């Protein structure tokens, strides 16, 4: 059994078999004949006395394999003995050695050796010794006999014999002409008496052996696969081997063969150094062994040199472990273009090969060869191109290490993949996606990637992102999740810093170093200013107002079919939000202010657990769309929000909308970008009509910029597109080159238009057109509009072309004046329903202030509230054209100074109501009920007229008693008549209005028709209500156009602080002081609201601007459109609690009232 490098005998379990058998020993027996006496034999130094003829065993046993060489040491007296079979090897007992003795005169003949050699270093001489029984002579000859033989040339080969004397003759192969040549040669002793007569012819022989012995190992030198023992056989065909000197030396396998000192041996077979060969030599496993042998034969011939036999034994293979590669994946084009294979081996300095496409260590293709180092190896870099034929495949690399005898086992294998294809990056969080503040950005890859080679950079996201976390889930390949680093944005929190279009560059490499990159942008809207409603994110986009407040709608986009006025949709573009990331369900102390002062902000806690929101309630007072736009670029302005009461940074500066902003084409043409915002930054002439060709289009102008018509007729035309937003300054440029239709023309059916901060003037127009013409539109909001000086038409025309296509429109906070025909001209070819006019002023229009002309339809269920109409050229409120005008509410209105009637209803008109009114200075009548109209009159009715009959065509059923001159209530009416006795228009107070101011100006298209400061300031005729009221009725105009000298002057329809009846003429309301109005088409069908108040807009509910209860309201103390000026402040009116028709109301009012 082989253990390590030691050999240990293994024995069977039977202890008897564990005893080693003794070595064999053998004997020699000689057969003697002819002997007449005793003599002596010798064997390699052992002497044996032989007594005579017969069989004589020699008295000694010899080990098996011993060589024997018998000689006659002494002869019997008078005899000479010879031996046959004197030499050999004892492999068994020998009994075939024969000794023959003969009587002779020459006796005791001996020779010292039977074998000699011609080699000078061997035995070259043979010595013959004999005695003679007689005197005479001798000759030593070679040949056949003494007669024919030839004397040896040696000096002592002839001489004298002395009886009883001893003669010694030496023959030498080195003597010239010696017959001692290779092979057996006779030595003939010729004895002569003194005669000389030949007495004895004794033939001896000697063999000349010139050939050294040969040595043969039992196994040829070379590589062996098992440990063994090597026997050495010495062969000499003539004299025979006389001894072998051996040396054996081993070294660890794989090292150089040992080279021991050569063995040596004397020519007589003695002195073997370092050892005399006697038994087989061990060749151990895992060793390289050198055996050297040096032999000598009996003739003394020795090997020319020591013979060397080398054996390498290896019965096993290297133990390979720890196999690995520096790159499991490689590519000729990636960063990992090569692979180095590393392994640990139980052996050192072994030849190896690395093979692919192989089943064992002898086939396939070698991609690297070499020799291992100490205890292992790392190959040189093997290029990817060595891995063929496939360019995208996994290869099995076989590590083959040669053992000490040049053999291989199957080796060890490791896989290397050649991959020439870059990974495909899939953005699970799509490019441009919204990423919540506490969410992650996720990428997935088409293959396993090198996680250590990931580069997250190139953008601001990389600064605050963690290094990314790779994971495996139900998918095959790697997924990278990039999350915000804890504490980067806010201490202790894992949230993104807010920002839109935040850049992220990602580069990943697969395991072969093939790289792929993406550059993406993500919207971390949380913490930024972002849309509150996802379906109305942009300016001029809307969602249905279907929640309990403006912040609880279902985020359903408006489609124009809604029927709750403009408030039926919420302008999502104005509703922004900021998520306050570190305030969870707690608004305490949280407030916001945007840098540009655009919005009012307040904190809300939305449903569920999470951050609170700062929400914009709309534009601040005095702010407008033009403040949001960079007109020069053009683009949206950026804005940021400072957030108080939180640890998170402020909302960063950004543009809050992404509508396309582009310059308005002053050459006219189609405005066809849906949601597009078209802007104008400099005064320009418009040479052709601007056609609105898409929904949600906006037109806006920078402050003071004027667009003047120069061939455009109309200037703006919208034929059927919804959600149109219009603001700016449009100069119709009057005659010559006038606009024959309208400057602004919107034709439906279309819905939800916003005309805001719009000034239109100098349009020529016609009897049924004018500055602004709205046909068949619904649910639109006309706010802060000035329509002035239409030279042949009206200020604002609202028309239904036939049917019920015009409904639920609102005109609010607008000023319409000095138009050739009416201020508000309603053309009812069909029914115009649910019109609401509020907080507006109509002054110095050529015919009526407000007029409805019927073409088969009428005005229904409409309301005029907080409206002042003054100085008209005909009637103030003229609803007398058709009995189809019905359900009209006049609430808190002033009708002042006209040649016709203050308020006129047509016979058959019904369901009307007039609540809180002041009517004065009308020539025909203050109120005309056309002998059959019906209205409910309530509140104050402040009247002044020089005519005795202030109310005409009244009586039973009209709402006013027919007592001449009194206008007292009739039926259900409960109004209180107050006459202008102490503050009539003819008094020094001039009816309580501030009245005309500024210079006396000739009429001109170039007057600053719209550049006036407050909505109650406008143009009119020169004059005053004091003594000249008739002269100031109607528009100022070109001298001689109708009447001479109708010059122009600014008018202010605010109230003087000294006004008695109009200023503070309305008392603080109580919870039961309500008004109910019924709509024709709107939802809800009717509303009930508080008298003498409007809402303050802070309840977050997008609804009509009335005081409906459970909200803050503004006390409106005055009659007419002017309700004070300045900031809101706490009102002196007591709040309303519960238990009344309307409940939970607190009041504010303007800080100033009257001038």
Secondary structure, 3 states (H helix, E strand, C coil): CEECCEECCCCCCCHHHHCCCCCCEECEEEEEECCCCCEEEEECCEEEEECCCEEEECCCCEECCEEEEEEEEECCCCEEEEEECCEEEECCCEEEEEEEEEECCEEEEEECCCEECCCCCCCCEEEEEEEECCCEEEEEEECCCCCCCEECCCCCCEEEECECCEEEEEEECCCCCCCCCCEEEEEEEEEEECCCCEEEEEEEEEEECCCCCEEEECCCCEEECCCEEECEEEECCCCCEEEEEEEEEEEECCCCCCCCCCCECCCCCCCCECEECCCCEEECCCEEEEEEEEEEECCCCECCCCEEEEEEECCCCCCEEEEEECCCEECCCCCCCEECEEEEECCCCCEEEEEECCCCCCCCEEEEEEECECCEEECCCEEHHHCCCCCCEEEEEEEEECCCCCCCCCCEEEEEEECCCCCCEEECCCCCCECCCCCCEEEEECCCECHHHCEEECCHHHHHECCCEEECCCCCCCEEEECECCCCCECCECCCCCEEEEEEEEEEEECCCCEEEEEEEEEECCCCCEECCHHHCCCCCEEECCCCCCCCCCCCECCCCCCCCHHHEEEHHHCEEEEEEEEECCCCCCEEEECCCCEEEEEECCCCCCEEEEEEEEECCCCCHHHHEECCCCEECEEEEEEECCCCCCEEEEECCCCCEEECCCCCEEECCCCCEEEECCCEEECCCEEECCCCCEEEECCCCCEEECCCCCCEEEECCCCCEEEEEEECCCCCCCCCCCCEEEEEEEECCEEEEEEEECCCCCCCCEEEEEEEEECCEEEEEEEECCCCCEEEEEEECCCCCEECCEEECCEEECCCCCCEEEEECCEEECCEEEEEEEECCCCCCEEEEECCCEEECCEEEEEEEECCCCCCEEECCCCCCECCEEEEEEEEEECCEEEEECCCCCCEEEEEEEEEEECCEEEECCCCCCEEEEEEEEEECCCCCCEECCECCCCECCCCCCCCECCCCCCEEEECCCCCCCCCCHHHEEEEEEEEECCCCCCCCCCCCCCCEEEEECCCCCCCHHHHCCCCCCCCCCCCCCCEEEEEEEECCCCCCCCCCCCCCCCCCEEEEECCCCCCCEEEEECCEEECCCCCCCCCCECCCCEEEEECCCCCCCCCEEEEEECCCCCECCCCCCCCEEEEEEEECCC
